[in-house]
């Protein structure tokens, strides 16, 4: 496997786990009592989940048939579901703080991925730039909800 493909697979692995976290949180908030605040949280989570899926789809376009090993992908999803469930149980300020921090980390991962790949592909560079901005916006949205 080429170095560039390994870098993209690592980025894909973070998206796989993030999607599992957001899926579980969306499920949790959709099943709990419908206060105005929870409806807002669910709306934000669903929007972010769609953007995370978009990032995953873009990475699949560049990787083609390459994917993380099935066992690793399985454990990423299971750990994501577990983290999502546990996060949904913590007090809201801590929940929003954690998500803001995690989205800032994701933005940095995409920034570093872009640097490591250099000018590998113009469309990929644009996709990574878009992901950096979206992840930073996610962090901002969570910080505003604290």
LINZIMO-V811014 format. One line per field, one symbol per residue. ss: DSSP state (a for helix, b for strand, c for the rest). phi: phi as a letter, one per 30 degrees, with the letter a starting at -180 (. if undefined). psi: psi as a letter, one per 40 degrees, with the letter a starting at -180 (. if undefined). A space follows every 50 residues. Layout:
ss = ???
phi = ???
psi = ???
//
This chain:
ss = ccaaaaaaaaaaaaaaaaaaaaaaaaaaaaaccccaaaaaaaaaaaaaaa aaaaaaaaaaaaaccccccaaaaaaaaaaaaaaaaaaaaccaaaaaaaaa aaaaaaaaaaaaaaaaaccccaaaaaaaaaaaaaaaaaaaaaaaac
phi = .deddddddddddddedddddddddddeddccecdeddddeddddddded ddddddddddeddiddbdeedddeddddddddddddddcdeeededdedd dddddddddddddddddiceadddedddeddeddddddeddddddd
psi = hiddddddddddddddddddddddddddddeiigiddddddddddddddd ddddddddddddebehiiiddddddddddddddddddeeiiddddddddd dddddddddddddddddbfdhddddddddddddddddddddddde.
//
